[in-house]
């Protein structure tokens, strides 16, 4: 993608975030179905748009900016961390009205967070990790996720500049204020700057719970070039205990008679509390596995229903029809029986909804498919009583005390914004709410692979900063699951051991595996493990870095879908020339001039392509799911076709073993599809012309190792029942 195209796309993204004619940006304010992950993705998209749109610089040119971030929840911290990772030429100030960052989820032990759970049963919904390049986290209790994110935050804040890179501007400044009980943002005259005035307590940036040196509280004001409003979910309506506060709804009563509760609301929050009150041992991420394991036919039908836009509009009737199908009757009955066996005997719940017809709940697209499905099953099992009417009258009629009335009526986003923004901005906010569809923000990654782990802008990275080879050896990293690294290490070390034993070479040998990865808006090849072999590089952390497909030897193997090796007559000069043609140094450091032999073996998947959110992808024929890469100082090491045939067989056996890796006793490993949002474009690079290469050659024989069963190498921990093929 050309630089001007990237900039135009970035500016288009910014329009969805920006308050018109104002340097103020809102994150997720007008979007439905907001989750922690979706807010983080929007935050990263905003930073990508600010940089690629030319609003915030990554060079000295254009001057230093001042950026204010209002709100230190997941979105606000992600914006700040991404700006720091990109080393923008700016000073950043964070304002949080509560006593610490991530205040809602801090200490919340009774709520569970899973990055993709609300996408179930779509492809990628089983993924255990958020797989974010900044402030990544994995499924856990909300309080534990906070610990993970704060650990990642501290690492970002404390990270220094590489000694091998020279910048012509200072590192980004960072100031954090908590307990900002007074905070006002106003537009300056003339625009486009904004003024912020505040009274708050200054904190240590890396540990925001710790007070910084200086007065306990201070009042001040300052102009800012940009203000990011990351006020998040908003203030909950009603007088019930906050969703994120700890309580005992899911715990059995101790010595009490059966109790009646009222849950008022029809969103995801209300549904979760309904399930916790009525289903024994309920945990949001495990209930699906516990109910649906062993029923692949039902799961396939549910996935089709979820991805059918017509059926999705009338889930209640569609589920009724599914549960009445004669060919599924035995399975659906057993699933309902499983749920009935799990109903608690110490609670009864009245679900108060606006629509007198319970089926009306299923028209509300704000409720996730997973929760609509579970509510349907609980309804069929007689697990609660839908009702309408006045809340106080219901409580009086059924003798329900206040502490057993749970109100989940959503949040008041407008009030939060207007409490911070000056009166002169209220009309603009009202107009945005009236035309909110124009400000819906993409919750699919817009950035390119490795973007937040490299300096400069996307298309100008190699020009804006004189990046040393020592940096390129470990930059452009994306999330790499631990199980993938372990599996790749075993393969690479086994291959290295075989080569060393069979050839007797004593010269440097490096072996590693790359996997095809959907990262941001592109397809990349990711190094899955450290180099294995003999006398390889110092123990730098290479695993996790990404390469654009089509670059270097691995890119040639990916594009040609053939084994690529150095020819028997290749010289060091010819190999160096080929590496320049294949643009190796764009994404990686230069190859050692001592390297004389290389081979790249693509791992192919040959079979029909998956459907993606109901849209069948064109059958492109074989696809590459990984590339094994080997290089050596030993000339002619890969001239022997017999050696390559053995390596091919090792790789084919490796692919066959991947099917059995999930069949462990604990059943905690899953090979999930990549989460890519609701759209994806598979980048197919233009294959290099073999005649243009001097040292490298593509082989017809042996053919690449092939599988018909494994679609990706993306093993990670998971408690989900598999709803997708490997």
C-alpha positions in Angstrom: 0.0 0.0 0.0 1.4 3.4 -1.0 2.1 6.1 1.6 -0.7 8.5 0.2 -3.2 5.6 0.3 -2.3 4.8 3.9 -2.6 8.5 4.9 -6.0 8.8 3.2 -7.3 5.7 5.0 -5.9 7.0 8.3 -7.7 10.3 7.9 -10.9 8.5 7.1 -10.5 6.5 10.4 -9.8 9.8 12.3 -13.2 11.2 11.1 -15.0 8.6 13.2 -13.0 9.5 16.3 -12.9 13.3 16.0 -15.4 15.8 17.4 -16.1 17.9 14.3 -13.8 20.9 14.0 -12.1 20.1 17.2 -8.8 18.4 18.4 -10.8 16.1 20.6 -11.1 12.4 19.9 -13.7 9.9 21.4 -13.1 6.2 21.7 -16.0 3.8 21.4 -18.6 6.3 22.6 -21.2 5.5 19.9 -20.5 1.8 19.4 -22.6 -1.1 20.7 -21.3 -4.3 22.1 -18.3 -2.7 23.7 -15.7 -5.1 25.2 -12.3 -4.6 26.7 -10.7 -6.0 23.6 -12.7 -4.0 21.1 -11.9 -0.8 23.0 -8.2 -1.6 22.9 -8.4 -2.3 19.2 -10.1 1.1 18.7 -7.4 2.7 20.8 -4.6 1.2 18.7 -6.5 2.2 15.5 -6.7 5.8 16.8 -2.9 5.9 17.4 -2.2 4.3 14.0 -4.5 6.9 12.4 -2.9 9.9 14.3 0.6 8.8 13.2 -0.2 7.7 9.6 -2.5 10.6 9.1 0.3 13.0 10.0 -1.3 14.5 13.1 1.4 13.2 15.5 5.0 13.0 14.4 7.6 10.3 14.7 10.4 12.7 13.6 11.5 16.2 14.8 9.7 17.7 11.8 6.5 19.3 12.7 7.4 20.1 16.3 6.6 18.5 19.6 2.9 17.8 20.4 1.1 17.8 23.8 -1.5 15.0 24.1 -4.0 14.7 27.0 -5.7 11.4 27.6 -8.9 11.5 29.8 -9.5 8.2 31.4 -7.0 5.5 32.4 -9.0 2.4 31.8 -8.0 -0.2 29.2 -8.5 2.2 26.2 -6.7 5.1 27.8 -3.7 3.1 28.9 -3.6 1.4 25.5 -3.5 4.8 23.7 -0.7 6.0 25.9 1.3 2.7 25.7 1.0 2.7 21.9 2.2 6.3 21.6 5.2 5.4 23.8 5.9 2.2 21.8 6.0 4.3 18.6 8.2 6.9 20.3 6.1 9.8 19.1 7.5 13.3 19.3 5.1 14.3 22.1 4.5 14.8 25.8 1.6 12.7 27.1 -0.6 13.5 30.2 -3.1 11.0 31.5 -6.0 12.1 33.8 -8.0 9.5 35.8 -10.7 10.6 38.1 -10.4 7.6 40.4 -7.6 6.6 42.8 -5.8 4.3 40.4 -5.7 3.2 36.7 -8.0 0.4 35.5 -10.3 1.2 38.4 -13.4 -0.7 37.4 -11.7 -4.1 37.1 -9.1 -3.5 39.8 -9.7 -6.2 42.5 -12.8 -7.6 40.6 -12.6 -11.3 41.4 -16.1 -12.2 40.6 -16.1 -11.2 37.0 -14.3 -13.1 34.2 -12.7 -11.6 31.1 -12.1 -13.5 27.9 -10.9 -11.5 24.9 -13.1 -13.2 22.2 -15.9 -14.8 24.1 -18.6 -12.6 22.7 -17.6 -13.7 19.2 -18.5 -17.3 20.0 -19.0 -19.5 17.9 -17.3 -17.6 15.1 -13.8 -18.5 14.0 -11.1 -17.3 16.3 -13.5 -17.0 19.3 -11.7 -19.8 21.2 -8.4 -17.8 21.2 -7.1 -17.6 24.8 -5.1 -14.4 24.2 -6.1 -11.0 23.0 -3.1 -11.3 20.7 -2.5 -7.5 20.9 0.9 -6.0 20.1 0.5 -3.5 23.0 -0.8 -4.3 26.6 -1.7 -7.9 25.7 -3.6 -10.1 28.1 -5.1 -13.6 28.4 -8.4 -14.9 29.7 -8.7 -14.7 33.5 -10.5 -13.1 36.3 -10.9 -9.3 35.8 -8.5 -8.6 38.7 -5.9 -10.9 37.2 -6.2 -9.3 33.8 -5.5 -5.9 35.5 -2.3 -7.4 36.9 -1.2 -8.6 33.5 -1.9 -5.3 31.8 -0.2 -3.3 34.5 2.9 -5.5 34.2 2.9 -4.8 30.5 2.4 -1.1 31.1 5.3 -0.9 33.4 7.6 -2.6 30.8 6.5 -0.1 28.2 7.0 2.9 30.4 10.5 1.7 31.6 11.7 0.7 28.2 14.7 2.7 27.0 15.9 3.5 23.5 18.2 1.0 21.8 21.8 2.3 22.0 22.2 1.6 18.3 19.5 4.1 17.2 19.9 7.8 17.0 16.9 10.1 17.3 16.8 13.9 16.7 14.1 14.4 19.4 13.6 13.5 23.0 11.7 10.5 24.2 8.0 11.0 24.8 7.2 12.6 28.2 4.6 11.0 30.4 2.7 12.4 33.3 -0.1 10.6 35.2 -2.7 12.2 37.5 -5.2 10.3 39.5 -8.1 11.5 41.7 -8.7 14.3 39.3 -12.0 15.4 40.9 -12.0 18.6 38.9 -11.3 18.2 35.2 -12.5 20.5 32.4 -11.7 20.4 28.7 -12.5 23.4 26.5 -11.8 24.5 23.0 -9.3 27.4 22.6 -9.8 30.4 20.4 -8.5 30.3 17.8 -8.7 26.5 17.3 -7.5 23.8 16.9 -5.9 23.5 20.4 -7.7 22.6 23.6 -7.3 23.8 27.2 -7.4 21.4 30.1 -7.7 22.5 33.7 -7.5 20.0 36.6 -7.0 19.3 40.3 -5.4 15.9 40.8 -2.7 13.9 42.4 0.5 13.2 40.4 1.6 9.6 40.3 4.6 7.6 39.3 4.0 6.8 35.6 5.2 3.2 35.7 3.3 2.5 39.0 0.3 4.8 39.0 -0.8 3.6 42.5 2.3 5.2 43.9 2.4 9.0 44.6 5.1 11.0 42.8 7.3 13.3 44.7 5.7 16.7 45.3 2.4 17.9 46.8 -0.4 15.5 47.5 -2.7 17.3 45.1 -2.2 20.2 42.7 -4.3 22.4 40.5 -3.2 23.6 37.1 -4.1 24.2 33.5 -2.4 23.8 30.2 -3.0 23.9 26.4 -2.9 20.6 24.5 -2.7 19.9 20.8 -5.0 16.8 21.1 -7.3 15.4 23.8 -8.4 11.7 23.7 -11.6 11.0 25.6 -11.2 7.4 26.8 -14.1 7.5 29.3 -15.1 4.0 28.5 -18.2 2.3 29.5 -19.7 5.3 31.3 -21.6 5.6 34.6 -24.1 2.8 35.3 -27.7 3.8 35.7 -29.8 2.6 38.7 -28.9 2.1 42.3 -27.7 -1.5 42.1 -24.2 -2.5 43.0 -21.8 -1.8 40.1 -21.3 -4.7 37.6 -17.6 -4.8 38.4 -17.9 -4.8 42.2 -17.4 -8.1 44.1 -20.6 -9.8 45.4 -21.8 -13.3 46.1 -24.5 -13.9 43.5 -22.8 -17.0 42.1 -22.2 -18.6 45.5 -24.7 -21.0 47.1 -26.7 -19.7 50.1 -25.5 -20.8 53.5 -28.4 -21.9 55.6 -31.0 -19.8 53.9 -34.3 -20.7 52.3 -34.7 -20.4 48.5 -34.5 -16.7 47.6 -36.1 -14.7 44.9 -34.1 -12.2 42.9 -35.1 -9.6 40.3 -32.7 -8.9 37.5 -33.8 -5.8 35.5 -32.3 -5.4 32.1 -31.8 -7.2 28.8 -28.2 -6.6 27.9 -25.1 -8.8 28.3 -24.6 -7.6 31.9 -28.1 -8.6 32.9 -27.8 -12.0 31.2 -24.5 -12.8 32.9 -26.1 -12.1 36.3 -29.1 -14.2 35.4 -26.9 -17.1 34.6 -24.8 -16.7 37.7 -27.9 -16.8 39.8 -29.5 -19.8 38.2 -26.7 -22.1 36.9 -24.5 -23.9 39.4 -20.8 -23.5 39.0 -21.3 -21.0 36.2 -18.2 -19.5 34.6 -18.6 -17.5 31.4 -15.8 -19.1 29.5 -16.5 -22.7 30.5 -20.3 -23.1 30.3 -20.3 -23.6 26.6 -17.8 -26.5 26.8 -19.7 -28.0 29.6 -23.0 -28.0 27.7 -21.9 -28.6 24.1 -18.9 -30.9 24.3 -19.6 -34.1 22.3 -22.2 -32.5 20.0 -20.3 -31.3 16.9 -23.4 -31.5 14.7 -25.3 -29.0 16.9 -22.3 -26.7 17.1 -22.0 -26.6 13.3 -25.6 -25.6 13.0 -25.2 -22.9 15.7 -22.3 -21.5 13.8 -24.2 -21.4 10.6 -27.1 -19.7 12.4 -24.8 -17.2 14.0 -23.3 -16.2 10.6 -26.6 -16.2 8.7 -27.7 -12.5 8.7 -31.3 -13.4 8.1 -31.6 -16.0 10.8 -29.5 -13.8 13.1 -32.4 -11.3 13.1 -34.8 -13.8 14.5 -32.7 -16.0 16.8 -35.6 -17.2 18.9 -37.5 -18.7 16.1 -34.4 -20.0 14.5 -33.3 -21.7 17.7 -36.8 -23.1 18.1 -36.6 -24.7 14.6 -33.1 -26.0 15.3 -34.2 -27.6 18.6 -37.2 -29.2 16.8 -35.2 -30.8 14.0 -35.7 -34.6 14.1 -32.1 -35.4 13.2 -30.9 -33.4 16.2 -33.5 -34.2 18.7 -31.4 -36.6 20.7 -28.5 -34.2 21.0 -30.6 -31.1 21.8 -32.6 -33.0 24.4 -29.4 -34.1 26.1 -28.0 -30.5 26.0 -31.1 -29.2 27.7 -30.9 -32.1 30.3 -27.4 -31.1 31.1 -28.5 -27.5 31.8 -31.5 -28.7 33.9 -29.1 -30.8 36.0 -27.1 -27.6 36.7 -30.0 -25.4 37.8 -29.6 -24.1 41.3 -32.2 -25.0 43.9 -31.6 -22.0 46.2 -32.6 -19.2 43.9 -35.5 -18.1 41.8 -35.2 -15.2 39.3 -37.7 -12.7 37.8 -36.1 -11.3 34.6 -37.7 -7.8 34.2 -37.6 -6.7 30.5 -39.3 -4.0 28.6 -40.7 -6.2 25.9 -43.5 -8.4 27.2 -42.5 -11.1 24.7 -39.3 -12.9 25.7 -38.6 -13.5 22.0 -38.1 -9.8 21.6 -34.8 -10.1 23.5 -33.4 -11.9 20.5 -33.9 -8.9 18.2 -31.5 -6.8 20.3 -28.2 -7.1 18.5 -26.4 -5.5 21.5 -26.7 -8.9 23.3 -24.0 -11.4 22.2 -25.1 -14.5 20.3 -23.6 -16.6 23.1 -25.8 -15.0 25.8 -28.9 -15.1 23.6 -28.3 -18.8 23.1 -27.8 -19.5 26.8 -30.9 -17.4 27.7 -32.9 -19.4 25.2 -31.8 -22.7 26.7 -32.4 -21.4 30.3 -35.9 -20.3 29.1 -36.6 -23.8 27.6 -35.4 -25.3 30.9 -37.8 -23.2 32.9 -34.9 -21.5 34.7 -36.5 -18.1 35.2 -39.6 -16.1 34.8 -39.8 -13.2 32.3 -41.9 -10.3 33.5 -42.6 -6.6 32.9 -44.0 -4.0 35.1 -42.9 -1.5 37.7 -39.7 -2.5 39.5 -40.8 -1.4 43.0 -44.2 -3.1 42.6 -42.6 -6.3 41.6 -40.2 -6.2 44.6 -43.2 -5.5 46.9 -45.3 -8.3 45.4 -42.6 -10.9 45.7 -41.1 -9.6 48.9 -37.7 -9.1 47.3 -35.4 -6.8 49.4 -33.2 -4.2 47.8 -30.1 -6.2 48.1 -31.7 -8.9 45.8 -32.7 -6.4 43.1 -30.1 -6.2 40.4 -30.4 -3.3 37.9 -28.5 -3.5 34.7 -29.8 -0.7 32.5 -26.6 0.2 30.8 -24.5 3.3 31.2 -24.8 7.0 30.8 -22.1 7.9 28.3 -23.4 11.4 27.6 -23.3 12.5 31.2 -19.7 11.4 31.6 -18.6 13.3 28.6 -20.5 16.5 29.5 -19.1 16.4 33.0 -15.6 16.8 31.5 -16.2 18.9 28.4 -17.0 22.6 28.7 -20.5 23.8 27.9 -19.4 25.1 24.5 -18.8 21.5 23.4 -22.1 20.0 24.5 -24.0 20.9 21.3 -21.3 19.2 19.2 -21.6 16.1 21.4 -25.4 16.1 21.1 -25.2 16.3 17.3 -22.8 13.4 17.3 -25.2 11.3 19.3 -28.0 12.2 16.9 -25.9 11.0 14.0 -24.0 8.3 15.8 -23.8 5.9 12.9 -21.2 8.3 11.3 -19.0 7.8 14.3 -19.0 4.1 14.6 -15.4 3.0 14.9 -13.8 -0.1 13.4 -13.0 -2.7 16.0 -10.8 -4.6 13.6 -7.1 -4.0 13.4 -6.1 -1.3 10.9 -2.4 -1.4 11.6 0.2 -3.6 9.7 2.1 -6.5 11.2 4.8 -5.5 13.7 3.7 -1.8 13.4 3.9 -1.0 17.1 7.3 -2.6 17.5 9.1 -0.5 14.9 10.0 3.2 14.7 8.5 5.6 12.2 5.5 5.5 9.9 4.3 2.4 8.0 5.6 3.3 4.5 8.6 5.4 5.6 10.1 3.3 8.4 13.3 2.6 6.7 13.7 6.3 5.7 12.6 8.2 8.9 15.0 6.5 11.3 18.4 5.1 10.6 17.6 1.7 12.1 20.6 -0.4 12.9 20.7 -4.1 12.0 20.9 -4.9 15.7 17.5 -3.4 16.1 16.1 -5.1 13.0 17.1 -8.5 14.4 14.4 -8.3 17.0 11.9 -5.7 15.9 8.3 -5.9 14.4 7.2 -8.4 17.0 3.7 -9.6 17.5 2.1 -11.9 20.1 3.5 -15.4 19.9 1.7 -18.1 22.0 3.9 -20.1 24.3 2.6 -23.5 22.9 3.5 -22.4 19.4 7.0 -21.5 20.5 7.5 -24.8 22.3 6.3 -26.8 19.3 8.4 -24.9 16.9 11.5 -25.3 19.1 11.1 -29.1 19.1 10.8 -29.2 15.3 13.7 -26.8 14.7 16.0 -28.5 17.2 15.2 -32.0 15.7 15.9 -30.8 12.2 19.2 -29.2 13.3 20.2 -32.4 15.1 19.5 -34.5 12.1 21.4 -32.2 9.7 24.4 -32.0 12.1 24.5 -35.8 12.5 23.9 -36.7 8.8 26.2 -34.2 7.2 28.9 -33.9 9.8 29.1 -30.2 9.2 31.0 -28.2 11.8 30.1 -24.8 10.6 27.4 -22.4 11.7 23.9 -23.8 11.3 20.6 -22.0 12.1 17.1 -23.5 11.9 13.8 -21.9 12.8 10.1 -22.1 11.9 7.9 -19.3 10.6 4.2 -19.4 10.7 1.7 -17.6 8.5 0.0 -15.0 10.7 -2.8 -12.6 10.2 -1.5 -9.5 12.0 -3.4 -6.3 11.8 -4.4 -5.6 8.2 -1.9 -7.9 6.5 -0.5 -11.4 6.3 3.0 -11.8 7.7 5.5 -14.6 8.4 6.3 -14.8 12.2 9.4 -16.4 13.6 8.1 -19.0 16.0 11.2 -19.9 18.0 14.8 -19.0 18.6 17.4 -20.3 16.1 18.4 -23.8 16.8 21.6 -25.4 15.6 25.4 -24.8 15.9 27.3 -21.6 16.7 24.3 -19.4 15.9 23.9 -15.8 17.0 24.1 -14.5 20.6 20.9 -15.2 22.6 18.9 -12.2 21.4 15.2 -12.6 21.4 14.3 -13.2 17.8 11.2 -15.2 18.3 8.0 -13.3 17.6 9.3 -10.9 15.0 7.4 -10.7 11.7 8.3 -10.3 8.1 6.1 -9.1 5.2 5.2 -12.1 2.9 7.2 -12.0 -0.3 10.4 -10.7 1.3 13.7 -12.7 1.5 14.1 -16.5 1.1 11.1 -17.4 3.2 9.0 -14.9 1.2 10.1 -16.6 -2.0 9.1 -20.0 -0.7 5.8 -18.6 0.5 5.0 -17.0 -2.9 6.2 -19.8 -5.1 4.9 -22.5 -2.8 8.0 -24.5 -3.6 11.1 -25.5 -1.7 13.7 -22.8 -2.4 17.5 -23.4 -1.9 20.8 -22.1 -3.0 22.0 -23.8 -6.2 25.1 -25.9 -6.4 27.0 -23.1 -8.3 25.9 -20.2 -6.1 28.5 -17.7 -5.0 28.4 -15.4 -2.0 28.1 -12.4 -4.3 25.2 -13.9 -6.1 23.4 -14.8 -2.8 23.9 -11.2 -1.6 22.5 -9.9 -4.9 19.4 -12.2 -4.5 18.8 -10.9 -1.0 18.8 -7.3 -2.3 16.3 -8.3 -5.0 14.1 -10.0 -2.4 14.4 -6.9 -0.1 15.6 -8.8 2.9 17.0 -5.7 4.6 13.6 -3.9 4.5 12.4 -6.1 7.3 15.5 -7.7 8.8 19.1 -7.1 9.3 21.5 -8.0 6.5 22.4 -11.6 6.1 25.9 -12.5 7.2 28.3 -12.5 4.2 29.6 -15.8 5.5 26.3 -17.6 4.7 26.7 -19.9 1.7 23.7 -22.2 1.9 20.0 -21.5 2.6 16.8 -23.5 2.2 13.2 -22.5 2.9 10.6 -25.3 3.0 6.9 -24.1 2.8 4.3 -26.1 4.7 1.2 -26.3 2.6 -2.4 -26.8 3.5 -4.3 -28.3 0.5 -8.1 -28.2 1.0 -11.2 -26.0 0.9 -10.9 -22.6 2.5 -12.8 -21.7 5.6 -15.8 -19.6 5.5 -15.3 -16.2 7.2 -18.4 -14.8 8.9 -20.8 -16.3 6.4 -18.8 -15.3 3.3 -17.2 -18.2 1.5 -13.7 -17.4 0.5 -12.6 -18.2 -3.0 -10.7 -21.5 -3.2 -7.2 -20.3 -3.9 -5.8 -23.8 -4.0 -3.0 -24.7 -1.6 -2.1 -22.1 1.1 1.1 -21.8 3.1 0.7 -22.1 6.8 4.4 -22.0 7.7 7.9 -22.0 6.4 10.9 -23.9 7.8 14.1 -21.8 7.3 17.7 -23.1 7.5 21.0 -21.4 6.7 24.6 -22.3 7.1 28.2 -21.1 6.5 28.9 -24.5 4.9 28.8 -24.3 1.0 26.6 -26.8 -0.8 25.0 -28.1 2.3 21.7 -28.5 0.6 22.9 -29.8 -2.7 21.9 -33.4 -1.7 18.2 -33.9 -2.7 18.2 -37.0 -0.4 18.7 -34.7 2.6 15.9 -32.4 1.4 13.6 -35.4 1.0 14.2 -36.4 4.6 13.6 -32.8 5.8 10.4 -32.9 3.8 9.3 -36.1 5.5 10.1 -34.7 8.9 8.0 -31.6 8.2 5.1 -33.8 6.9 5.3 -35.9 10.0 5.3 -32.7 12.0 2.1 -31.6 10.3 0.5 -34.9 11.0 1.3 -34.7 14.6 -0.4 -31.3 15.0 -3.8 -33.0 14.8 -3.0 -34.9 17.9 -1.5 -32.1 20.0 -4.9 -31.0 21.3 -5.8 -34.5 22.5 -4.1 -34.1 25.9 -5.4 -35.3 29.2 -6.1 -31.8 30.3 -7.6 -30.7 27.0 -6.3 -27.2 27.5 -4.6 -26.7 24.1 -6.5 -25.6 21.0 -5.3 -24.7 17.5 -7.7 -21.8 16.9 -8.2 -19.7 13.8 -6.7 -16.3 13.9 -9.0 -13.6 15.2 -9.2 -11.0 12.4 -12.5 -9.2 13.0 -15.3 -9.5 10.5 -13.3 -9.0 7.4 -10.0 -10.2 6.1 -8.0 -9.9 3.0 -5.4 -12.6 2.3 -2.4 -10.9 0.8 -1.0 -12.9 -2.1 2.4 -11.5 -3.0 3.6 -11.5 -6.5 6.0 -14.5 -6.8 9.6 -13.7 -7.8 10.7 -14.8 -11.2 13.1 -17.7 -10.8 15.0 -16.4 -13.9 15.7 -13.2 -12.0 17.4 -15.0 -9.2 21.1 -15.9 -9.4 21.9 -18.0 -6.3 18.4 -19.3 -5.4 16.4 -21.9 -7.2 12.8 -23.3 -6.7 12.6 -27.0 -6.8 9.9 -29.1 -8.4 11.2 -32.2 -6.6 10.9 -32.8 -3.7 7.5 -31.2 -3.5 6.7 -29.2 -0.3 5.2 -31.1 2.7 1.4 -30.9 2.6 -1.6 -31.4 5.0 -5.3 -31.5 4.3 -6.3 -31.1 7.9 -4.4 -28.3 9.6 -5.3 -24.8 8.6 -3.0 -22.7 10.8 -0.3 -23.0 13.5 -1.9 -21.1 16.3 -1.9 -23.4 19.3 -2.8 -21.7 22.6 -4.3 -22.4 25.9 -8.1 -22.6 25.9 -11.0 -23.8 28.1 -13.4 -23.7 25.2 -15.1 -26.6 23.5 -13.7 -26.7 19.9 -16.2 -25.3 17.5 -13.9 -25.2 14.5 -11.6 -27.4 12.6 -7.8 -27.2 13.2 
